[in-house]
Amino acid sequence: MRAFALLAALPWLVAAAPPTAELWYAHAAMVMMLGEADSIRVTVDAPSAQPWMYRVAPQMRKATVVAGGAVNVETLLANRIKLAFVMRPEQAVPLRRLGIDTRVVGFNDVPGMLASLRATANALGTPLAHNRERDYERYTNDTIVKIQKRLVSVPIDRRPRVLHLASISPLEADGSGTMIDEWIHLAGGRNAATGLAGALKPVTVEQILRWNPDIIIVGGQAKTALGHDLSTIPALQGKRIVKNPSGVFAWDRYGPEFPLQLLWAARQLNPSLFRELDLERECRDFYRRFYSYNLSPAEAHLILTGQGPAR
């Protein structure tokens, strides 16, 4: 009787999400944050590509890793998948034909991200998932409001022009209609990539020079190490070039570490307004609150500098 009373008081110990296939790279971090890493049986996120994901949720190593794109039907059936998450509607069609509950969770802005998270919590169906989703939504909105209050005094035309490079070998930039464009503006900058729409678009050094950004932010998971190409290009010498943090997922793209990205970018773009912001503390608090992971100061430093976990 006493054991039953304990379980009733802690419903998240009883409720469990169905066996899940995580088929969008950015979305596994959401399922993890909602407390259901154990439910992920198939994923496109390999340990080599997302080392912090597997450090924070080592149970992910039990999942079968598959290549992106078309997923082998036998793999899904062998893992008894009941629920799948995909980015685009056309990806859901063949999975639904198999009788798999498939949710389309792609997004390009903050409202879309929060709607995607709510839909994910509903699909997982656990009390913990719903509680985490509500807490995260409050935290994200509070972070945006806090940053915007500081930026009121900075006219739009005086905000720094920011170029975000997802890759530097080859050169790929992010333009309008993306989460990257949104965090640049929310953090107090202007996207220097005028006339460019969409993500991961090929660009040239000549185009970068025409845009003449005040700061170049290189993605935390860029394919070539920071400084290998850009700092050796004479025309770009003297430009401020910084590397983006990267954790459970790349902060600068479509993962739930988005509020941390806003705080980091706000300090990079407007340091005088956010001088007292302790990014290490914010990072550690976030991981404890949303991933139930006690990030050490050394681990926080590695994440903030875009490095993988120590061996």
C-alpha positions in Angstrom: 0.0 0.0 0.0 2.8 2.4 0.9 4.6 1.7 -2.4 1.4 2.3 -4.3 0.9 5.7 -2.6 4.4 6.7 -3.5 3.9 5.9 -7.2 0.6 7.8 -7.2 2.4 10.8 -5.8 5.0 10.6 -8.5 3.1 9.9 -11.7 6.0 10.5 -14.0 7.6 7.3 -12.6 4.6 5.4 -13.9 3.8 7.1 -17.2 6.1 6.4 -20.1 6.2 7.5 -23.7 5.8 5.0 -26.5 8.9 3.6 -28.4 9.9 6.6 -30.6 11.8 7.2 -33.8 13.6 10.6 -33.8 14.1 11.5 -37.5 14.9 15.2 -37.3 18.4 16.0 -36.0 17.3 19.0 -33.9 14.3 17.4 -32.3 15.9 14.6 -30.2 17.2 17.4 -27.8 13.5 18.4 -27.3 12.5 14.8 -26.4 15.4 14.6 -24.0 14.5 17.9 -22.4 10.9 16.6 -21.9 12.3 13.7 -19.9 11.9 10.9 -22.5 15.4 10.1 -23.8 14.6 6.5 -22.8 11.8 6.3 -25.3 14.1 7.0 -28.3 14.7 3.7 -30.0 15.8 5.0 -33.4 17.6 8.3 -34.1 19.4 10.1 -36.8 21.8 11.7 -34.3 25.0 9.8 -34.1 27.3 10.1 -31.0 30.1 11.3 -33.2 28.0 14.2 -34.5 26.3 15.1 -31.1 28.7 14.1 -28.4 27.1 16.3 -25.7 23.7 14.7 -26.4 25.2 11.3 -25.5 27.1 12.7 -22.5 23.9 14.3 -21.0 21.7 11.3 -21.9 23.9 8.2 -22.1 20.8 6.0 -22.4 20.7 7.3 -26.0 23.4 4.7 -26.8 20.7 2.0 -26.7 19.0 3.6 -29.7 19.7 2.4 -33.3 21.4 5.2 -35.3 20.1 5.5 -38.9 21.1 7.8 -41.7 18.9 10.8 -42.5 16.4 10.5 -45.4 14.5 7.3 -46.1 14.5 5.1 -43.0 14.6 1.3 -43.3 11.1 -0.1 -42.6 12.6 -3.2 -41.0 14.5 -1.0 -38.5 11.3 0.7 -37.4 9.4 -2.6 -37.1 12.3 -4.3 -35.3 12.3 -1.5 -32.7 8.5 -1.6 -32.4 8.2 2.1 -33.1 4.8 3.6 -32.3 5.7 7.3 -32.5 7.9 9.2 -34.9 8.9 12.8 -35.3 9.9 14.3 -38.7 10.7 17.8 -39.9 8.6 18.0 -43.1 5.1 16.7 -44.0 6.2 14.6 -47.0 8.4 12.6 -44.6 5.4 11.5 -42.6 3.5 9.9 -45.4 5.3 6.5 -45.6 5.5 6.2 -41.9 1.8 6.7 -41.4 1.2 4.0 -44.0 2.9 1.7 -41.6 0.5 2.7 -38.9 3.1 4.8 -37.0 1.8 7.9 -35.2 4.0 10.5 -37.0 4.2 14.1 -36.0 5.6 16.9 -38.2 7.5 19.2 -35.8 9.6 21.5 -38.1 9.6 25.3 -37.4 11.4 28.5 -38.4 10.6 31.0 -35.6 10.0 31.2 -31.8 6.2 30.7 -31.9 6.7 27.7 -34.2 9.4 26.3 -31.8 7.0 26.6 -28.8 4.1 25.1 -30.8 6.4 22.2 -31.8 7.4 21.7 -28.2 3.7 21.7 -27.0 2.9 19.2 -29.8 5.8 17.0 -28.7 4.7 17.0 -25.0 1.2 16.1 -26.1 2.5 13.2 -28.2 4.7 11.9 -25.4 1.8 12.3 -23.0 3.7 12.2 -19.7 3.1 14.6 -16.8 6.8 15.4 -16.7 6.8 16.3 -20.4 3.9 18.7 -19.9 5.5 20.3 -16.8 8.9 20.8 -18.6 7.2 22.3 -21.6 5.3 24.9 -19.6 8.5 25.7 -17.6 10.5 26.1 -20.8 8.0 28.3 -22.4 8.0 30.6 -19.4 11.8 30.7 -19.4 12.1 31.4 -23.1 9.5 34.2 -23.0 11.1 35.7 -19.9 14.5 35.6 -21.5 13.3 37.4 -24.6 11.6 40.1 -22.5 14.7 40.6 -20.3 16.9 41.1 -23.4 14.4 43.4 -25.2 14.2 45.7 -22.2 18.0 46.2 -22.3 18.0 46.9 -26.0 15.3 49.6 -26.0 18.1 52.3 -25.8 19.8 51.0 -29.0 18.4 52.3 -32.3 17.9 49.6 -34.9 20.3 51.4 -37.3 23.1 51.3 -34.7 22.9 47.6 -34.0 25.8 45.5 -35.3 25.5 43.8 -38.6 25.9 40.0 -38.1 26.8 37.3 -40.6 26.2 33.8 -39.5 28.2 31.0 -41.2 26.9 27.5 -40.7 30.0 26.2 -42.5 33.3 27.7 -43.7 34.4 24.8 -45.9 32.3 25.2 -48.0 31.1 28.7 -47.2 27.4 28.5 -46.2 25.4 31.4 -44.6 22.0 31.7 -43.1 19.5 34.4 -44.3 16.0 35.5 -43.7 13.1 33.1 -42.7 15.3 31.1 -40.3 15.7 30.8 -36.6 19.2 32.2 -37.1 17.8 35.4 -38.5 15.4 35.6 -35.6 17.9 35.2 -32.8 20.2 37.8 -34.5 17.4 40.3 -34.3 16.2 39.3 -30.8 19.8 39.5 -29.5 20.2 43.1 -30.8 21.8 42.7 -34.2 20.9 43.0 -37.9 21.4 40.1 -40.3 24.2 41.3 -42.7 23.1 38.7 -45.3 20.7 41.0 -47.0 18.9 39.5 -50.0 19.7 35.9 -48.8 16.7 33.8 -47.9 16.8 30.4 -46.1 19.5 28.4 -44.3 22.8 26.8 -45.4 23.1 28.9 -48.6 26.3 28.9 -50.5 28.2 32.2 -50.5 31.6 33.5 -51.6 34.2 35.6 -49.9 33.4 38.4 -52.3 29.8 38.3 -51.2 30.9 38.5 -47.5 33.0 41.6 -48.4 30.1 43.2 -50.1 27.9 42.6 -47.0 30.7 44.0 -44.8 29.5 42.5 -41.5 30.7 43.9 -38.1 30.9 40.4 -36.7 31.0 37.0 -38.2 29.7 34.1 -36.1 30.8 30.7 -37.1 28.4 27.8 -36.2 29.5 25.7 -33.3 29.3 22.6 -35.5 30.9 24.2 -38.6 32.6 21.6 -40.7 36.0 23.3 -40.5 37.7 24.6 -37.4 37.5 28.3 -36.7 40.4 30.2 -38.0 41.4 27.6 -40.6 40.1 29.5 -43.6 38.6 32.8 -42.6 41.5 34.3 -40.6 43.9 33.5 -43.3 42.0 35.4 -46.0 43.7 38.8 -46.2 40.4 40.6 -47.1 38.8 39.3 -43.8 41.8 40.0 -41.5 40.7 42.5 -38.9 37.1 41.3 -38.9 35.7 40.1 -35.6 35.2 36.3 -36.0 33.7 34.3 -33.1 32.7 30.7 -32.7 29.2 29.8 -31.5 28.7 27.5 -28.5 27.4 24.0 -29.1 25.9 21.7 -26.5 23.3 18.9 -26.6 22.5 20.4 -30.0 24.0 23.4 -31.8 22.8 26.5 -29.9 22.6 28.6 -33.1 20.2 26.3 -35.0 17.0 24.7 -34.0 17.5 23.0 -30.7 16.0 23.9 -27.3 19.1 25.6 -26.1 17.8 28.6 -28.0 17.3 30.8 -24.9 21.0 30.3 -24.0 21.9 31.3 -27.6 20.0 34.5 -27.1 21.9 35.3 -23.9 25.2 34.5 -25.5 24.5 36.5 -28.7 23.2 39.5 -26.7 26.5 39.7 -24.8 28.5 39.3 -28.0 26.6 41.9 -29.9 26.0 44.5 -27.1 28.6 43.8 -24.4 28.2 47.1 -22.6 24.5 46.2 -21.9 25.1 42.7 -20.8 28.5 42.9 -19.1 27.3 41.4 -15.8 25.7 38.4 -17.5 27.3 35.2 -16.2 27.0 32.8 -19.1 28.6 29.9 -17.3 26.1 30.1 -14.5 23.2 30.5 -16.9 24.4 27.4 -18.8 24.8 25.3 -15.7 21.4 26.4 -14.4 19.7 25.6 -17.7 21.1 22.1 -17.9 20.2 21.4 -14.3 16.7 22.7 -14.8 15.8 21.3 -18.2 18.1 18.3 -18.6 18.5 17.2 -14.9 22.2 17.2 -15.6 24.7 18.8 -13.3 27.1 20.4 -15.7 30.5 21.1 -14.2 32.2 24.5 -14.6 34.8 22.8 -16.9 32.0 21.3 -19.0 30.2 24.6 -19.3 33.4 26.2 -20.5 33.8 23.5 -23.2 30.2 24.1 -24.4 30.6 27.9 -24.4 33.7 27.6 -26.5 32.2 25.2 -29.0 34.2 22.2 -27.9 33.1 18.6 -27.3 33.2 16.8 -23.9 36.5 15.7 -22.5 37.3 12.0 -22.8 
